[in-house]
Amino acid sequence: MTPPDEVAHCFEYVANFLHVDERRVLYRYAAVVFQVTNERFEELADEALTSLPESLSSHMDNVVILVEDEAPRRNLFGLYQGIPLTKRGVQSYSGVMPDRITLYQTTICSVCSNEEEVKAQVRKTVIHEVAHHFGISDPRLDELGWA
């Protein structure tokens, strides 16, 4: 049996077990993942960033936003890497590379079924990672509903 046949066989088995049409099961499974082009994803990331209040975004310093497919060996929507603003000092913070906020497009799209859901998840992820840039921890973000 070839791998696609094995997958179809598994869905057929599950469908028979659940007494439903396997085409419906396959369609439902396929509909879970919604893809956008790389260009559109970057536009959504830019929209999320520009939607931040000016009073907040004006304080962002030395940070870039990157888009990659997925995090190696991890299941993440985004990742902040750098020195948070709250940890920077005049003498200890000079000549450093920009902080990085990486958004993982494939992982984000894998939990979305339409573009509006992608847009909402991108915005939530951008806000979450920007919060780390400002020194806000994951436990505090969880308390605030942004984890």
DSSP file (Angstrom, degrees, kcal/mol; ACC not computed):
  #  RESIDUE AA STRUCTURE BP1 BP2  ACC     N-H-->O    O-->H-N    N-H-->O    O-->H-N    TCO  KAPPA ALPHA  PHI   PSI    X-CA   Y-CA   Z-CA
    1    1 A M              0   0    0      0, 0.0     0, 0.0     0, 0.0     0, 0.0   0.000 360.0 360.0 360.0 134.0    0.0    0.0    0.0
    2    2 A T     >  -     0   0    0      1,-0.1     4,-2.4     4,-0.0     3,-0.3  -0.488 360.0-104.5 -80.8 157.6    1.4    3.5   -0.8
    3    3 A P  H  > S+     0   0    0      0, 0.0     4,-2.5     0, 0.0     5,-0.2   0.884 120.6  50.6 -52.1 -45.7    1.3    6.2    1.8
    4    4 A P  H  > S+     0   0    0      0, 0.0     4,-2.7     0, 0.0     5,-0.2   0.909 111.4  49.7 -60.4 -37.8   -1.7    8.1    0.3
    5    5 A D  H  > S+     0   0    0     -3,-0.3     4,-2.7     1,-0.2     5,-0.2   0.897 109.5  51.4 -64.6 -38.9   -3.6    4.8    0.1
    6    6 A E  H  X S+     0   0    0     -4,-2.4     4,-2.4     2,-0.2    -1,-0.2   0.910 110.6  48.3 -62.8 -42.4   -2.8    4.1    3.7
    7    7 A V  H  X S+     0   0    0     -4,-2.5     4,-2.4     2,-0.2    -2,-0.2   0.939 113.0  47.2 -63.3 -47.0   -4.1    7.5    4.7
    8    8 A A  H  X S+     0   0    0     -4,-2.7     4,-2.5     1,-0.2    -2,-0.2   0.905 111.5  52.0 -60.5 -41.3   -7.3    7.0    2.8
    9    9 A H  H  X S+     0   0    0     -4,-2.7     4,-2.7     2,-0.2    -1,-0.2   0.906 108.5  50.9 -61.4 -42.3   -7.7    3.6    4.3
   10   10 A C  H  X S+     0   0    0     -4,-2.4     4,-2.6     2,-0.2    -2,-0.2   0.920 111.7  46.7 -61.8 -44.1   -7.3    5.1    7.8
   11   11 A F  H  X S+     0   0    0     -4,-2.4     4,-3.0     2,-0.2    -1,-0.2   0.896 112.0  50.9 -65.5 -38.9   -9.9    7.7    7.1
   12   12 A E  H  X S+     0   0    0     -4,-2.5     4,-2.9     2,-0.2     5,-0.2   0.918 110.6  49.3 -62.8 -43.3  -12.2    5.0    5.7
   13   13 A Y  H  X S+     0   0    0     -4,-2.7     4,-2.6     2,-0.2    -2,-0.2   0.937 113.7  45.2 -60.6 -47.6  -11.7    2.9    8.8
   14   14 A V  H  X S+     0   0    0     -4,-2.6     4,-2.5     2,-0.2    -2,-0.2   0.920 113.2  51.0 -62.4 -43.3  -12.5    5.8   11.1
   15   15 A A  H  X>S+     0   0    0     -4,-3.0     5,-2.8     1,-0.2     4,-0.8   0.917 111.9  46.4 -61.5 -43.9  -15.5    6.8    8.9
   16   16 A N  H  <5S+     0   0    0     -4,-2.9     3,-0.5     3,-0.2    -1,-0.2   0.907 112.1  51.3 -64.7 -40.8  -16.9    3.2    9.1
   17   17 A F  H  <5S+     0   0    0     -4,-2.6    -2,-0.2     1,-0.2    -1,-0.2   0.894 117.4  38.6 -61.9 -39.5  -16.3    3.0   12.8
   18   18 A L  H  <5S-     0   0    0     -4,-2.5    -1,-0.2    -5,-0.2    -2,-0.2   0.484 111.1-123.0 -89.6  -3.0  -18.1    6.3   13.3
   19   19 A H  T  <5 +     0   0    0     -4,-0.8     2,-0.3    -3,-0.5    -3,-0.2   0.907  69.9 121.8  60.2  45.3  -20.7    5.4   10.6
   20   20 A V  S   <S-     0   0    0     -5,-2.8     2,-0.3    -6,-0.1    -1,-0.2  -0.904  73.6 -88.2-130.9 163.4  -20.1    8.5    8.5
   21   21 A D    >>  -     0   0    0     -2,-0.3     4,-1.6     1,-0.1     3,-0.8  -0.561  30.4-140.9 -72.3 126.3  -19.0    9.1    4.9
   22   22 A E  H 3> S+     0   0    0     -2,-0.3     4,-3.1     1,-0.3     5,-0.2   0.795 100.7  62.4 -61.7 -27.6  -15.2    9.1    4.7
   23   23 A R  H 3> S+     0   0    0      1,-0.2     4,-2.8     2,-0.2    -1,-0.3   0.897 103.5  49.1 -63.6 -37.5  -15.4   11.9    2.2
   24   24 A R  H <> S+     0   0    0     -3,-0.8     4,-2.7     2,-0.2    -2,-0.2   0.905 111.5  48.8 -66.1 -40.6  -17.0   14.1    4.8
   25   25 A V  H  X S+     0   0    0     -4,-1.6     4,-2.5     2,-0.2    -2,-0.2   0.936 113.4  46.9 -63.7 -46.5  -14.2   13.1    7.3
   26   26 A L  H  X S+     0   0    0     -4,-3.1     4,-2.8     2,-0.2    -2,-0.2   0.925 113.6  48.4 -61.2 -44.5  -11.5   13.9    4.7
   27   27 A Y  H  X S+     0   0    0     -4,-2.8     4,-2.2     1,-0.2    -2,-0.2   0.924 112.1  48.8 -62.2 -44.1  -13.2   17.2    3.9
   28   28 A R  H  X S+     0   0    0     -4,-2.7     4,-0.6     1,-0.2    -1,-0.2   0.911 113.1  47.5 -63.7 -41.0  -13.5   18.2    7.5
   29   29 A Y  H >< S+     0   0    0     -4,-2.5     3,-1.0     1,-0.2     4,-0.4   0.927 113.6  47.4 -64.9 -44.4   -9.9   17.3    8.2
   30   30 A A  H >< S+     0   0    0     -4,-2.8     3,-0.7     1,-0.2    -1,-0.2   0.815 105.3  60.1 -67.6 -30.6   -8.7   19.2    5.1
   31   31 A A  H 3< S+     0   0    0     -4,-2.2    -1,-0.2     1,-0.2    -2,-0.2   0.652  87.7  75.7 -73.8 -14.3  -10.8   22.3    6.0
   32   32 A V  T << S+     0   0    0     -3,-1.0     2,-0.5    -4,-0.6    -1,-0.2   0.867  87.9  63.8 -66.2 -35.6   -9.0   22.7    9.3
   33   33 A V    <   -     0   0    0     -3,-0.7     2,-0.5    -4,-0.4    77,-0.2  -0.799  65.4-172.5 -97.3 124.1   -5.9   24.1    7.7
   34   34 A F        -     0   0    0     75,-1.5     2,-0.4    78,-1.0    78,-0.2  -0.966   9.1-156.0-115.4 127.2   -6.2   27.5    5.9
   35   35 A Q        -     0   0    0     -2,-0.5     2,-0.3    78,-0.1    80,-0.1  -0.807   9.9-173.6-105.2 142.9   -3.2   28.7    3.9
   36   36 A V        -     0   0    0     -2,-0.4    73,-0.1    69,-0.1    -2,-0.0  -0.907  36.4 -96.4-122.4 158.2   -2.4   32.3    2.9
   37   37 A T     >  -     0   0    0     -2,-0.3     4,-2.6     1,-0.1     5,-0.2  -0.287  33.3-112.7 -67.7 159.8    0.4   33.4    0.6
   38   38 A N  H  > S+     0   0    0      1,-0.2     4,-2.4     2,-0.2     5,-0.2   0.908 119.5  52.8 -58.5 -41.6    3.7   34.5    2.2
   39   39 A E  H  > S+     0   0    0      1,-0.2     4,-1.9     2,-0.2    -1,-0.2   0.923 110.4  46.1 -61.6 -45.0    3.0   38.0    1.0
   40   40 A R  H  > S+     0   0    0      2,-0.2     4,-2.5     1,-0.2    -1,-0.2   0.893 110.7  53.4 -66.1 -39.2   -0.4   38.1    2.5
   41   41 A F  H  X S+     0   0    0     -4,-2.6     4,-2.2     1,-0.2    -1,-0.2   0.919 108.9  49.0 -61.5 -43.2    0.9   36.7    5.8
   42   42 A E  H  X S+     0   0    0     -4,-2.4     4,-2.4     1,-0.2    -1,-0.2   0.873 109.6  52.8 -64.1 -36.6    3.5   39.4    6.0
   43   43 A E  H  X S+     0   0    0     -4,-1.9     4,-2.8     2,-0.2    -2,-0.2   0.921 108.8  49.6 -62.6 -43.3    0.8   42.0    5.3
   44   44 A L  H  X S+     0   0    0     -4,-2.5     4,-2.3     2,-0.2    -2,-0.2   0.883 110.6  50.1 -63.0 -38.3   -1.3   40.6    8.2
   45   45 A A  H  X S+     0   0    0     -4,-2.2     4,-2.2     2,-0.2    -1,-0.2   0.912 111.7  48.1 -64.7 -42.1    1.8   40.8   10.4
   46   46 A D  H  X S+     0   0    0     -4,-2.4     4,-2.8     2,-0.2    -2,-0.2   0.906 110.7  51.1 -64.8 -41.7    2.4   44.4    9.4
   47   47 A E  H  X S+     0   0    0     -4,-2.8     4,-1.2     1,-0.2    -2,-0.2   0.909 110.0  50.2 -60.8 -42.5   -1.3   45.2   10.0
   48   48 A A  H  < S+     0   0    0     -4,-2.3     4,-0.4     1,-0.2    -2,-0.2   0.912 112.4  46.9 -62.6 -42.3   -1.1   43.7   13.5
   49   49 A L  H >< S+     0   0    0     -4,-2.2     3,-1.2     1,-0.2    -2,-0.2   0.918 112.9  47.8 -67.1 -43.9    2.0   45.7   14.2
   50   50 A T  H 3< S+     0   0    0     -4,-2.8    -1,-0.2     1,-0.2    -2,-0.2   0.674 101.7  66.6 -73.2 -14.9    0.6   49.0   12.9
   51   51 A S  T 3< S+     0   0    0     -4,-1.2    -1,-0.2    -5,-0.2    -2,-0.2   0.618  78.1 104.5 -79.7 -10.8   -2.6   48.3   14.9
   52   52 A L  S <  S-     0   0    0     -3,-1.2    -3,-0.0    -4,-0.4    75,-0.0  -0.423  88.9 -94.7 -66.7 144.0   -0.7   48.8   18.2
   53   53 A P    >>  -     0   0    0      0, 0.0     4,-2.9     0, 0.0     3,-1.6  -0.307  27.4-125.6 -58.9 141.9   -1.3   52.1   19.9
   54   54 A E  H 3> S+     0   0    0      1,-0.3     4,-2.2     2,-0.2     5,-0.2   0.850 110.5  63.9 -56.9 -36.0    1.2   54.7   19.0
   55   55 A S  H 34 S+     0   0    0      1,-0.2    -1,-0.3     2,-0.2     4,-0.1   0.754 114.3  33.3 -62.4 -22.3    1.9   55.2   22.8
   56   56 A L  H X4 S+     0   0    0     -3,-1.6     3,-1.6     2,-0.1     4,-0.3   0.862 117.8  49.1 -95.6 -51.4    3.2   51.6   22.8
   57   57 A S  H >< S+     0   0    0     -4,-2.9     3,-1.2     1,-0.3    -3,-0.2   0.786 100.8  65.7 -64.5 -27.3    4.8   51.2   19.4
   58   58 A S  T 3< S+     0   0    0     -4,-2.2    -1,-0.3    -5,-0.3    -3,-0.1   0.713  99.6  53.6 -67.6 -18.0    6.8   54.4   19.7
   59   59 A H  T <  S+     0   0    0     -3,-1.6    -1,-0.3    -5,-0.2     2,-0.2   0.498  79.6 111.5 -94.0  -5.1    8.7   52.8   22.5
   60   60 A M    <   -     0   0    0     -3,-1.2     2,-0.4    -4,-0.3     3,-0.1  -0.530  50.6-172.3 -69.9 134.4    9.7   49.7   20.6
   61   61 A D        -     0   0    0     -2,-0.2    38,-0.2     1,-0.1    -2,-0.0  -0.991  51.2 -10.6-139.6 129.2   13.5   49.9   20.0
   62   62 A N  S    S+     0   0    0     -2,-0.4    37,-3.1     1,-0.2     2,-0.4   0.924  90.3 132.4  56.3  54.3   15.9   47.8   17.9
   63   63 A V  E     -a   99   0A   0     35,-0.3     2,-0.3    -3,-0.1    37,-0.2  -0.998  35.7-165.7-137.7 139.4   13.5   44.9   17.1
   64   64 A V  E     -a  100   0A   0     35,-2.5    37,-2.7    -2,-0.4     2,-0.5  -0.901  14.7-137.8-121.2 153.0   12.6   43.2   13.8
   65   65 A I  E     -a  101   0A   0     -2,-0.3     2,-0.3    35,-0.2    37,-0.2  -0.955  24.3-176.7-112.2 128.0    9.8   40.9   12.8
   66   66 A L  E     -a  102   0A   0     35,-3.0    37,-2.9    -2,-0.5     2,-0.4  -0.847  16.3-143.4-119.8 155.7   10.6   37.9   10.7
   67   67 A V  E     +a  103   0A   0     -2,-0.3     2,-0.3    35,-0.2    37,-0.2  -0.986  23.8 167.0-122.0 129.5    8.3   35.2    9.2
   68   68 A E  E     -a  104   0A   0     35,-2.7    37,-2.5    -2,-0.4    38,-0.3  -0.870  42.9-112.7-130.7 166.4    9.4   31.5    9.0
   69   69 A D  S    S-     0   0    0     -2,-0.3    37,-1.6     1,-0.3    38,-1.1   0.987  85.6 -25.9 -65.4 -60.2    7.4   28.4    8.3
   70   70 A E        -     0   0    0     36,-0.2    -1,-0.3    35,-0.1     5,-0.1  -0.991  68.3 -93.3-155.0 157.7    7.6   26.7   11.6
   71   71 A A    >   -     0   0    0      5,-0.4     3,-1.3    -2,-0.3     2,-0.2  -0.528  48.4-108.0 -73.8 135.0    9.8   26.5   14.7
   72   72 A P  T 3  S-     0   0    0      0, 0.0    -1,-0.1     0, 0.0     3,-0.1  -0.472  94.8 -12.5 -65.7 129.0   12.4   23.8   14.7
   73   73 A R  T 3  S+     0   0    0     -2,-0.2     2,-0.3     1,-0.1    -2,-0.0   0.616 123.1  87.6  58.7  16.0   11.5   21.0   17.1
   74   74 A R  S <  S-     0   0    0     -3,-1.3     2,-0.8     2,-0.1    -3,-0.3  -0.979  72.8-133.6-142.1 155.3    8.8   23.2   18.8
   75   75 A N        +     0   0    0     -2,-0.3     2,-0.3    -5,-0.1    -5,-0.0  -0.760  51.8 146.0-108.7  83.7    5.2   23.9   18.3
   76   76 A L        -     0   0    0     -2,-0.8    -5,-0.4     1,-0.1    31,-0.2  -0.891  47.7-156.1-122.5 148.4    5.1   27.7   18.5
   77   77 A F  S    S-     0   0    0     -2,-0.3    27,-2.9     1,-0.3     2,-0.3   0.783  85.2  -9.6 -84.0 -34.0    3.1   30.5   16.9
   78   78 A G  E     -B  103   0A   0     25,-0.2     2,-0.3    29,-0.1    -1,-0.3  -0.975  58.6-149.7-158.3 166.7    5.9   33.0   17.6
   79   79 A L  E     -B  102   0A   0     23,-2.0    23,-2.7    -2,-0.3     2,-0.5  -0.975   5.7-152.4-148.7 130.2    9.2   33.5   19.4
   80   80 A Y  E     +B  101   0A   0     -2,-0.3     2,-0.4    21,-0.2    21,-0.2  -0.894  17.0 179.4-100.3 129.6   10.8   36.6   21.0
   81   81 A Q  E     +B  100   0A   0     19,-2.9    19,-3.3    -2,-0.5     2,-0.3  -0.984  39.3  57.0-131.0 121.4   14.6   36.5   21.1
   82   82 A G  S    S-     0   0    0     -2,-0.4   -19,-0.1    17,-0.2    -2,-0.0  -0.992  88.0 -50.3 159.0-163.3   16.5   39.5   22.6
   83   83 A I        -     0   0    0     -2,-0.3    16,-0.1     2,-0.0     5,-0.1  -0.936  55.8-127.8-110.8 111.8   17.0   41.7   25.5
   84   84 A P    >>  -     0   0    0      0, 0.0     3,-2.1     0, 0.0     4,-0.5  -0.171  22.2-112.8 -57.9 152.0   13.7   43.1   26.9
   85   85 A L  G >4 S+     0   0    0     48,-3.1     3,-0.9     1,-0.3    49,-0.1   0.828 117.1  60.2 -54.7 -33.5   13.5   46.9   27.3
   86   86 A T  G 34 S+     0   0    0     47,-0.2    -1,-0.3     1,-0.2    48,-0.1   0.646 106.2  47.1 -72.0 -13.5   13.3   46.4   31.1
   87   87 A K  G <4 S+     0   0    0     -3,-2.1     2,-0.3     2,-0.0    -1,-0.2   0.405  88.9 105.3-105.9  -0.1   16.7   44.6   31.1
   88   88 A R    <<  -     0   0    0     -3,-0.9     2,-0.3    -4,-0.5     3,-0.0  -0.634  46.5-174.2 -87.4 137.9   18.6   47.1   29.0
   89   89 A G     >  -     0   0    0     -2,-0.3     4,-1.5     1,-0.1    -2,-0.0  -0.885  36.3-113.4-124.8 160.6   21.1   49.5   30.5
   90   90 A V  T  4 S+     0   0    0     -2,-0.3    -1,-0.1     1,-0.2     3,-0.1   0.906 118.0  32.6 -58.6 -44.5   23.0   52.4   29.0
   91   91 A Q  T  4 S+     0   0    0      1,-0.2    -1,-0.2    -3,-0.0     3,-0.2   0.777 121.4  48.3 -85.4 -27.5   26.4   50.7   29.5
   92   92 A S  T  4 S+     0   0    0      1,-0.2     2,-0.5     0, 0.0    -2,-0.2   0.547 104.9  60.9 -92.2  -6.0   25.2   47.1   29.0
   93   93 A Y  S  < S+     0   0    0     -4,-1.5     2,-0.3    -3,-0.1    -1,-0.2  -0.737  70.1 112.2-127.2  85.4   23.2   47.6   25.8
   94   94 A S  S    S+     0   0    0     -2,-0.5    -4,-0.0    -3,-0.2    -3,-0.0  -0.985  72.9  12.5-150.5 143.9   25.3   48.9   22.9
   95   95 A G  S    S+     0   0    0     -2,-0.3     2,-0.2     1,-0.2    -1,-0.0   0.743  86.4 143.2  66.6  24.9   26.3   47.4   19.6
   96   96 A V        -     0   0    0      1,-0.1    -1,-0.2     3,-0.0     3,-0.1  -0.635  55.6-105.1 -96.3 155.1   23.9   44.5   19.9
   97   97 A M        -     0   0    0     -2,-0.2    -1,-0.1     1,-0.1     3,-0.1  -0.364  52.2 -85.5 -68.3 155.5   22.0   42.9   17.1
   98   98 A P        -     0   0    0      0, 0.0   -35,-0.3     0, 0.0    -1,-0.1  -0.273  45.3-103.9 -61.6 148.3   18.3   43.7   16.9
   99   99 A D  E     -a   63   0A   0    -37,-3.1   -35,-2.5   -38,-0.2     2,-0.4  -0.357  40.1-135.1 -62.0 154.7   15.8   41.7   19.0
  100  100 A R  E     -aB  64  81A   0    -19,-3.3   -19,-2.9   -37,-0.2     2,-0.6  -0.970  21.2-171.4-124.1 130.7   13.9   39.3   16.9
  101  101 A I  E     -aB  65  80A   0    -37,-2.7   -35,-3.0    -2,-0.4     2,-0.5  -0.983  17.9-166.6-112.4 116.8   10.2   38.4   16.8
  102  102 A T  E     -aB  66  79A   0    -23,-2.7   -23,-2.0    -2,-0.6     2,-0.4  -0.912   6.2-159.4-108.8 128.2    9.6   35.4   14.6
  103  103 A L  E     -aB  67  78A   0    -37,-2.9   -35,-2.7    -2,-0.5     2,-0.9  -0.884  12.6-141.7-102.7 136.0    6.1   34.4   13.5
  104  104 A Y  E  >  -a   68   0A   0    -27,-2.9     4,-2.4    -2,-0.4   -35,-0.2  -0.825  15.2-171.1-104.5  99.5    5.7   30.9   12.4
  105  105 A Q  H  > S+     0   0    0    -37,-2.5     4,-2.9    -2,-0.9     5,-0.2   0.892  80.7  47.6 -59.4 -50.3    3.3   30.9    9.4
  106  106 A T  H  > S+     0   0    0    -37,-1.6     4,-1.7   -38,-0.3    -1,-0.2   0.904 113.7  48.5 -62.4 -41.4    2.6   27.2    8.9
  107  107 A T  H  4 S+     0   0    0    -38,-1.1     4,-0.5     2,-0.2    -1,-0.2   0.918 113.6  46.5 -65.7 -43.4    1.9   26.7   12.7
  108  108 A I  H >< S+     0   0    0     -4,-2.4     3,-1.4     1,-0.2    -2,-0.2   0.946 113.9  47.6 -63.3 -48.3   -0.4   29.7   12.8
  109  109 A C  H >< S+     0   0    0     -4,-2.9     3,-1.6     1,-0.3   -75,-1.5   0.794  99.1  70.4 -64.0 -27.7   -2.3   28.6    9.7
  110  110 A S  T 3< S+     0   0    0     -4,-1.7    -1,-0.3     1,-0.3    -2,-0.2   0.694 102.2  43.4 -66.2 -17.7   -2.6   25.0   10.9
  111  111 A V  T <  S+     0   0    0     -3,-1.4     2,-0.3    -4,-0.5    -1,-0.3   0.297 103.4  83.7-107.2   8.7   -5.1   26.1   13.6
  112  112 A C    <   -     0   0    0     -3,-1.6   -78,-1.0   -78,-0.2     3,-0.1  -0.863  49.5-170.9-117.3 147.1   -7.1   28.4   11.3
  113  113 A S  S    S+     0   0    0     -2,-0.3     2,-0.3   -80,-0.2   -80,-0.1   0.413  75.3  17.3-114.4  -0.7   -9.9   27.7    8.9
  114  114 A N  S  > S-     0   0    0    -80,-0.1     4,-1.8   -82,-0.1     3,-0.3  -0.971  84.1 -96.7-159.2 171.5  -10.2   31.1    7.2
  115  115 A E  H  > S+     0   0    0     -2,-0.3     4,-3.0     1,-0.2     5,-0.2   0.848 118.0  58.7 -65.6 -34.1   -8.3   34.3    6.7
  116  116 A E  H  > S+     0   0    0      1,-0.2     4,-2.4     2,-0.2    -1,-0.2   0.896 106.7  48.4 -62.1 -38.7  -10.1   36.1    9.6
  117  117 A E  H  > S+     0   0    0     -3,-0.3     4,-2.5     2,-0.2    -1,-0.2   0.891 111.4  50.0 -67.4 -38.6   -8.9   33.5   12.0
  118  118 A V  H  X S+     0   0    0     -4,-1.8     4,-2.8     2,-0.2     5,-0.2   0.941 111.0  49.7 -62.2 -46.3   -5.3   33.8   10.6
  119  119 A K  H  X S+     0   0    0     -4,-3.0     4,-2.4     1,-0.2    -2,-0.2   0.914 112.5  46.9 -58.8 -44.8   -5.5   37.6   11.0
  120  120 A A  H  X S+     0   0    0     -4,-2.4     4,-2.4     2,-0.2    -1,-0.2   0.903 113.9  47.1 -65.8 -41.4   -6.7   37.2   14.6
  121  121 A Q  H  X S+     0   0    0     -4,-2.5     4,-2.4     2,-0.2    -2,-0.2   0.885 111.6  51.0 -69.7 -38.0   -4.0   34.7   15.5
  122  122 A V  H  X S+     0   0    0     -4,-2.8     4,-2.9    -5,-0.2     5,-0.2   0.941 112.0  47.8 -61.8 -46.4   -1.3   36.7   13.9
  123  123 A R  H  X S+     0   0    0     -4,-2.4     4,-2.6    -5,-0.2    -2,-0.2   0.925 112.5  48.1 -61.6 -45.1   -2.4   39.8   15.9
  124  124 A K  H  X S+     0   0    0     -4,-2.4     4,-2.4     1,-0.2    -1,-0.2   0.904 113.6  48.0 -62.1 -40.5   -2.6   37.9   19.1
  125  125 A T  H  X S+     0   0    0     -4,-2.4     4,-2.7     2,-0.2     5,-0.2   0.910 111.1  49.9 -67.5 -42.5    0.9   36.4   18.5
  126  126 A V  H  X S+     0   0    0     -4,-2.9     4,-2.8     2,-0.2     5,-0.3   0.940 112.6  47.3 -60.8 -47.2    2.4   39.8   17.6
  127  127 A I  H  X S+     0   0    0     -4,-2.6     4,-2.1     1,-0.2    -2,-0.2   0.919 112.3  50.6 -60.3 -43.8    0.9   41.4   20.8
  128  128 A H  H  X S+     0   0    0     -4,-2.4     4,-1.3    -5,-0.2    -2,-0.2   0.928 114.7  42.0 -60.0 -47.5    2.2   38.4   22.8
  129  129 A E  H  X S+     0   0    0     -4,-2.7     4,-1.6     1,-0.2    -2,-0.2   0.866 112.3  53.4 -72.6 -36.0    5.7   38.7   21.4
  130  130 A V  H  X S+     0   0    0     -4,-2.8     4,-1.5    -5,-0.2    -1,-0.2   0.880 103.9  58.5 -63.4 -36.3    5.8   42.5   21.6
  131  131 A A  H  <>S+     0   0    0     -4,-2.1     5,-2.7    -5,-0.3    -1,-0.2   0.891 103.0  52.1 -60.2 -38.6    4.8   42.1   25.3
  132  132 A H  H ><5S+     0   0    0     -4,-1.3     3,-1.7     3,-0.2    -1,-0.2   0.887 103.5  57.9 -63.8 -37.1    8.0   40.1   25.8
  133  133 A H  H 3<5S+     0   0    0     -4,-1.6   -48,-3.1     1,-0.3   -47,-0.2   0.848 106.8  49.1 -58.8 -33.5   10.0   42.9   24.2
  134  134 A F  T 3<5S-     0   0    0     -4,-1.5    -1,-0.3   -50,-0.2    -2,-0.2   0.383 127.4-102.6 -88.1   3.8    8.5   45.1   26.9
  135  135 A G  T < 5S+     0   0    0     -3,-1.7     2,-0.4     1,-0.3    -3,-0.2   0.616  70.0 147.7  90.7  12.8    9.6   42.6   29.6
  136  136 A I      < -     0   0    0     -5,-2.7    -1,-0.3    -6,-0.1    -2,-0.1  -0.715  40.2-135.1 -86.2 129.4    6.2   41.0   30.3
  137  137 A S     >  -     0   0    0     -2,-0.4     4,-2.4     1,-0.1     5,-0.2  -0.289  18.7-110.0 -82.0 164.1    6.5   37.3   31.2
  138  138 A D  H  > S+     0   0    0      2,-0.2     4,-2.5     1,-0.2     5,-0.2   0.905 117.7  53.7 -59.6 -44.1    4.4   34.4   30.0
  139  139 A P  H  > S+     0   0    0      0, 0.0     4,-2.0     0, 0.0    -1,-0.2   0.913 111.2  46.2 -59.1 -40.0    2.7   33.9   33.4
  140  140 A R  H  > S+     0   0    0      2,-0.2     4,-1.8     1,-0.2    -2,-0.2   0.904 111.4  51.5 -68.5 -39.4    1.6   37.6   33.4
  141  141 A L  H  X>S+     0   0    0     -4,-2.4     5,-3.1     1,-0.2     4,-0.6   0.882 108.0  53.3 -62.4 -37.5    0.5   37.3   29.7
  142  142 A D  H ><5S+     0   0    0     -4,-2.5     3,-0.9     4,-0.3    -1,-0.2   0.914 107.5  50.6 -62.6 -43.2   -1.6   34.2   30.8
  143  143 A E  H 3<5S+     0   0    0     -4,-2.0    -1,-0.2     1,-0.2    -2,-0.2   0.865 111.8  48.4 -60.9 -36.0   -3.2   36.3   33.5
  144  144 A L  H 3<5S-     0   0    0     -4,-1.8    -1,-0.2    -5,-0.1    -2,-0.2   0.516 118.6-111.5 -84.0  -5.8   -4.0   39.0   31.0
  145  145 A G  T <<5S+     0   0    0     -3,-0.9    -3,-0.2    -4,-0.6    -2,-0.1   0.692  90.4 107.8  84.8  19.6   -5.5   36.5   28.5
  146  146 A W      <       0   0    0     -5,-3.1    -4,-0.3    -6,-0.2    -5,-0.1   0.154 360.0 360.0-114.2  17.1   -2.7   36.8   25.9
  147  147 A A              0   0    0     -6,-0.6    -5,-0.1    -5,-0.2    -1,-0.1   0.485 360.0 360.0 -79.2 360.0   -0.9   33.5   26.4
